[in-house]
Amino acid sequence: MKPGDELLAINDQQIEAHTNIDEILGRSVERRVRLRIASPDASSSVREVAVRPIDMNSYGKLRYRAWVQTNEAYVHQVSAGRLGYVHIPEMSYESYQQFLTDLDTEAYGKEGVVIDVRFNHGGHTASFLLDVLTRRSMVLSARPGRRPIDSGQMMGNRVLDRPTVLITNEHTGSNAQSFTCLLYTSRCV
């Protein structure tokens, strides 16, 4: 729908001034719903559109992904592609695993990474994240004709070994606050 469009019916039920749309859409999550819509344009007449409503949890996840993608695009743009961007929404094992995947993707070929813990709900994985972010190359292995690589990375460990920018805010909870303090301390020692 576009601004100015008028909703005429939902599943063939006419919409009137006092129609309770919530009642009509009750129990419609993940079910096909037909909307009849009129556009104010003279060229467009009445059209019917089929949609499949989602629940609030799914909607929240879609909004979150859009927010992350917007931040990621911004970091890529202002750094001219030199920095990656990773958001950590909570300090859970599931988020830690997602962090590893995102870090691999966003750090590849980049000079540094922006780590964002704003609005992080907290949890228990700060030490896991710190281990990855503070790890440094110790032993390099080289094969003839190839550039040296960290021997830990050859064995499957992650070694970021690049500058890291951390973004946090007042809505960052418990373990994420500890993570912020500990990461700052580890960089200043």
N, C-alpha and C positions, 0 to 999 in steps of 0.2 A: 504494500500500500504506500501511497505518497500523500504528503500533506494536501488536504482538500478532498481526498477520496471519501466517499460515504459508504458505510457498512449498511447494506440493505437487509441481509438475511444470513443466518447461520444454520446450516443443514436444513434449508427450506423453511426455517422458522423466521418470519418477518420481524425486523427490529423496529420497535415503536419507541416513543418518547420515554415510556416507563418500563421497558423491557429490562429484565435482570439478566445481563449478559453472563455474569458469573454462574448463574443457575443453568443456563443453556450449555456453557462450557464445562460444567461439573463432570468429573470422571472422563475427561477427553484426552488426558495425557497419553501420548503414544498412539492415539487413534486418529484416523483420518477425519478431518473436519472440512466441510465445504463452506466457503464464504462467497456471498454475492456482493460485488462492489461496484459502485458507480463513480466514474471520474468526472470532474467538472469540465474537462475538455469536451468540446463538441465532437471532436474526431473519435473519442473513445466512448463507447456505449457501456452498457452493463456487462460485466465479465464475472466469471466464476473461477475461484482459485481454491485448490485443495492444499491444506496445510496439515502438519502433524505437530500438535503442541508438545512442549517438553515440560518437565517439572522444574522447580526452582533450583534444585541442586545442579541439574544439567545446565540451566541458564547461567548459574554462577560460574561454572567451569568454563563456559564459552566466553563470558565476560572477562574472566581471569586470563584466558589464553590471548584474547584480543589486547588486553592491557600489557601483557608481557611482550607480544609482538610489536606493539607500538613503541615500547621502551627500547627493545632490541633494534628496531629500525632507526630510532633516534640516535642511539650510541654509534651504530654503524655509519650514519650520515655525518655526525659532528666529528667523528674520528677519521673520516675518509677511509673506513674499512680497516683501520689499524687495531681497533679494540673489539673484543667480543662482549656479550652481555648474558648473564645468567641470574635469574631470580630464584630464590629459595623460599617457598611459601611457609614451610614449617620444618621443624627439626625432627622429622620422623624418618624411619628407615626407607620408606617409599620415596620420600622427597630426596633423601641422600642418593638413592639409586638414580633418580631423575636428574639430580645435580651432576652426577658422573657422566651421564649421557649428554646433557646439555654442555658441560664443560669440554668434553671431547669435541663436540661440534663447534662450539663458539671459540675455543682457543686455537683450533687448527689454523695455522698460517697467520696468526695474529701476533701483535707485539705485546699485548696485555689483555686483561679481562676485567670487566666491571662486574662485581658480585653485589647483588641487591638483596637485602634482607628486610626491606620495609614491609610492614604489615605481617611479618612472620609470627606465627602463633606460638612458637616455642616448641619444646619437646626434649630430645635427649641425644642428639647426634653431633653436637658442636665439636667434640674431639675427633670424630671421623673426618669432618670437613677441614678442620685445622690441619690434620695429618696430611691431607692432599695438598692444601694450599701452601703450607710451609715447607714441604719436602723440596730438597735441592739436589741437583745432580752431584753425585760423589765420584762415580766411576763411569768413564766413557768407554764404550766398545766401538771398534771400527773394523770394517771389512774392506778389503782392497777395492778401490774405486767408489766407495760410498763415504758419505760424511759421518763423523762420529755421532753416536746416539747414546743416551743414558742407558746403562746396562739394566737398570730397574725397569725402564720402559720396555726393553726387549723382552723382559719376563712378565709383562702384563701390568706392572705398576704404573700409576699416573705420577708424572713429575711435571708440574706446571712450570716452575722455574722462570716465571715472567712477572712483571709488575702487576699488582692487583689493586684495584680501586674498590673500596667497600662503601655502599650506600645503606644507611639505616635511618630510622625515624623514631619518634616517641611511641609509635604503635607496634614496636618490635618487642615481643614477649620473651620472658624467662631465659631459656637456653640460647636464644638468638642474641640476647643482650650479653650473655657470657661470651659467646662466640665473637661478638664485636670487640669486646675488651681484650680478649685473649689474642685475637688476630692482630690488633693494634700493638699490643705488648710484644708479640713475637717479632714484629717488623722493626721495633725500636731497639731491641737488645743488640 
